[in-house]
Amino acid sequence: MNIVIIEDEEIVADELEINLRKLIHQPVDIIKLRSVKEGVAYFKSNDAPDLIFSDIQLGDGLSFEIFVSEQVAVPVIFCTAYDEYALDAFKANGIDYILKPFTRQTLNAALEKYMQLKKIFSVDQTPQYDALLKLLSGKEGQKAASVLVYHLDKIIPINLEDIAMFYLENNVTNLLTYSGKTYFPNKNLDELERLSGNSFFRANRQYLVCRKAIVDVSNFFSRKLSLNLKVAHPEKVIVSKGKAAQFLSWLANG
């Protein structure tokens, strides 16, 4: 059996591979891809696998871009933290979806469903990924339901509504909750900015701040803005003068 995993979170991809090898009682060849670019290149020069496990939001775009570009007519099980995306993906002819963080039970259920349906899956019935891609790409402010973080040997979903801000410290991405807890998502600020939607603003290169976390704003040197936040943080969060007008518009229209 040949399986392709499309997932930009290396730890999640590795855990998925480990569980699949335990659940599938036959020889299985697993290829892991981490981006839209890798996916397009792979399917352009390789035969289609038996089954694909795919995240929806990758660091460089939506995985549907791969399937549209290369007309991939293979059963797909979507692994995602996006409830709305998962439902749309199922309607687009995906075999099943698993909400992150998945369990061995939900993974096994998806595999059983695939085994039941693979005999009747028609390669002539290509899923309408192009229509779905247009639908999702056109949604303004689309955001994830949660952000996955890594703590010891666990993967934990942190609800986006509980996050005050993301910030860089010593080149490591930090996530700060309203309760004062700090976690470390395995994504950079550019990726988190795309995932978090319009409720977060990129104040500068180091800070991505939630609107709800802002108490008020003060003028700072050289027409910059200083944010007073609901959460304790040792450093001032400054909006650069080049972003000040955009920030105030965002704050007013929230």
C-alpha positions in Angstrom: 0.0 0.0 0.0 1.3 3.4 -0.9 0.4 6.5 1.2 1.4 10.1 0.8 1.2 12.4 3.9 1.0 16.2 3.1 1.7 18.0 6.4 4.0 20.9 7.2 4.1 20.1 11.0 7.0 17.6 11.1 6.1 16.2 14.5 2.4 15.7 13.4 3.6 14.0 10.2 5.9 11.7 12.1 3.2 10.8 14.6 0.8 10.1 11.8 3.3 7.8 10.1 4.0 5.9 13.3 0.2 5.3 13.9 -0.5 4.3 10.3 2.3 1.7 10.4 0.7 0.3 13.6 -2.8 0.2 12.2 -2.2 -1.1 8.7 -1.4 -4.8 8.8 0.4 -5.0 5.4 3.6 -3.6 3.9 3.1 0.2 3.5 5.3 2.8 1.7 4.9 6.3 3.1 6.1 9.5 1.5 5.9 12.8 3.5 5.6 16.2 1.8 5.6 19.5 3.6 4.4 22.2 1.2 2.3 23.0 -1.9 5.5 23.3 -3.9 6.7 19.9 -2.8 3.3 18.3 -3.5 3.0 19.7 -7.0 6.6 18.6 -7.8 6.0 15.1 -6.4 2.7 14.4 -8.2 4.1 15.8 -11.4 6.8 13.1 -11.6 5.4 10.1 -9.6 2.5 7.7 -9.8 -0.5 8.4 -7.7 -0.6 6.6 -4.3 -3.4 4.5 -3.0 -4.4 7.1 -0.3 -3.5 10.6 0.7 -3.5 12.1 4.2 -3.4 15.9 3.9 -3.5 19.0 6.0 -5.5 21.7 4.4 -3.6 24.9 5.4 0.1 24.5 4.6 2.8 27.2 5.1 2.7 28.2 1.4 -1.0 27.8 0.6 -4.0 25.4 0.6 -3.3 21.8 -0.2 -6.2 21.9 -2.8 -3.7 23.8 -5.0 -1.8 20.6 -5.4 -4.9 18.6 -6.4 -6.1 21.2 -8.8 -2.6 21.6 -10.4 -2.0 17.9 -11.0 -5.6 16.6 -11.2 -5.0 14.1 -8.4 -7.9 11.6 -8.4 -7.0 9.7 -5.2 -9.0 9.3 -2.0 -8.0 11.9 0.5 -8.4 11.9 4.3 -8.0 15.5 5.5 -6.2 16.1 8.8 -7.0 19.6 10.0 -7.7 21.9 12.8 -10.3 23.8 10.7 -13.8 22.6 11.4 -15.3 24.6 8.5 -12.6 23.5 6.1 -13.0 19.9 7.1 -16.8 19.9 6.4 -16.2 21.6 3.0 -13.4 19.1 2.2 -15.8 16.2 2.9 -18.4 17.7 0.5 -15.7 18.0 -2.1 -15.4 14.2 -2.2 -12.8 13.6 0.4 -13.1 10.1 1.9 -13.0 11.4 5.5 -11.6 14.1 7.8 -9.8 14.0 11.1 -9.7 17.0 13.4 -6.4 17.7 15.0 -5.1 16.5 17.3 -6.2 13.1 16.0 -6.3 9.9 18.1 -5.6 6.3 17.0 -9.3 5.6 17.2 -10.3 8.4 14.8 -7.4 7.4 12.5 -8.5 3.8 12.5 -12.1 4.8 11.8 -11.0 6.8 8.8 -8.9 3.9 7.5 -11.8 1.5 7.9 -14.1 3.9 5.9 -11.4 4.0 3.2 -11.2 0.3 3.0 -15.0 0.1 2.6 -15.2 2.7 -0.1 -12.0 2.2 -2.2 -13.6 -0.4 -4.4 -16.2 2.0 -5.6 -14.1 5.2 -5.7 -14.0 6.2 -9.4 -10.9 7.7 -10.8 -13.1 9.4 -13.4 -14.9 11.3 -10.7 -12.2 13.9 -9.9 -13.2 15.9 -6.8 -14.1 19.5 -7.4 -11.0 20.9 -5.7 -10.8 23.9 -8.0 -14.2 25.2 -6.9 -13.4 24.6 -3.3 -10.0 26.4 -3.7 -11.8 29.4 -5.1 -14.4 29.3 -2.3 -11.8 29.1 0.5 -9.3 31.5 -1.1 -12.0 34.1 -1.4 -13.0 34.1 2.2 -11.8 37.2 4.0 -10.6 36.7 7.6 -10.8 32.9 7.4 -9.1 31.6 10.5 -8.2 28.4 12.2 -10.2 27.0 15.1 -7.1 26.4 17.1 -3.3 26.4 17.0 -1.3 23.3 17.8 1.5 23.6 20.3 4.1 21.1 21.6 4.5 20.4 25.3 6.8 17.6 26.4 5.6 14.6 24.4 2.1 16.0 23.8 0.5 18.0 21.0 -2.1 20.4 22.4 -4.7 22.4 20.6 -5.0 26.0 21.9 -8.2 27.7 21.0 -7.6 30.8 19.0 -10.1 32.7 21.3 -7.7 32.0 24.2 -4.6 33.5 22.6 -3.6 37.1 23.4 -0.6 37.3 21.1 2.2 35.5 19.3 5.8 36.9 19.5 9.4 36.1 18.7 12.0 35.8 21.4 15.5 34.7 20.6 14.2 33.6 17.1 11.7 31.2 18.8 7.9 31.7 18.2 6.0 32.1 21.5 2.2 31.9 22.1 0.8 33.8 25.1 -2.7 33.0 26.4 -4.9 35.3 28.4 -4.3 33.1 31.4 -0.6 33.9 31.2 0.6 30.6 29.9 3.3 30.4 27.2 3.6 27.7 24.5 5.7 27.2 21.5 3.9 26.6 18.2 5.9 25.1 15.4 5.1 27.8 12.9 6.6 31.2 12.2 4.8 34.5 12.5 4.1 34.8 8.8 2.2 31.4 8.9 0.4 32.3 12.1 -0.7 35.6 10.6 -2.3 33.8 7.7 -4.0 31.3 10.0 -5.3 33.7 12.7 -7.5 35.8 10.4 -8.5 39.4 10.9 -8.8 39.3 14.7 -4.9 39.5 14.9 -2.7 42.3 13.7 1.1 42.1 12.9 2.3 45.1 14.9 5.9 44.6 13.8 8.3 41.9 12.8 8.2 40.4 16.4 4.5 40.7 17.4 1.2 39.4 16.2 -1.5 40.8 18.6 -5.2 39.9 19.1 -7.6 42.8 19.1 -9.3 41.6 22.3 -5.9 41.8 24.1 -5.6 45.6 23.5 -6.8 47.9 26.4 -5.7 51.2 24.8 -3.0 52.8 22.5 -0.6 55.5 23.3 1.5 57.7 21.0 5.2 56.8 21.1 8.3 58.4 19.6 8.4 59.2 15.9 4.7 58.7 15.3 4.9 55.1 16.5 2.1 53.6 18.7 2.6 51.8 22.0 0.0 49.1 23.0 -1.3 48.6 26.5 -2.3 45.0 26.8 -4.6 42.9 29.1 -1.7 40.4 29.6 1.6 40.9 31.4 4.6 41.1 29.1 8.1 42.5 29.9 8.5 44.3 26.6 6.6 47.2 25.0 4.7 46.2 22.0 5.2 49.0 19.4 3.4 49.5 16.1 5.8 50.9 13.6 5.0 54.3 12.1 4.6 52.7 8.7 1.8 50.5 10.0 0.2 53.0 12.4 -2.6 54.2 10.1 -3.4 50.6 9.0 -3.5 49.5 12.6 -5.9 52.3 13.8 -8.2 51.5 10.9 -8.1 47.8 11.9 -8.7 48.6 15.5 -11.7 50.9 14.7 -13.3 48.4 12.3 -13.1 45.4 14.5 
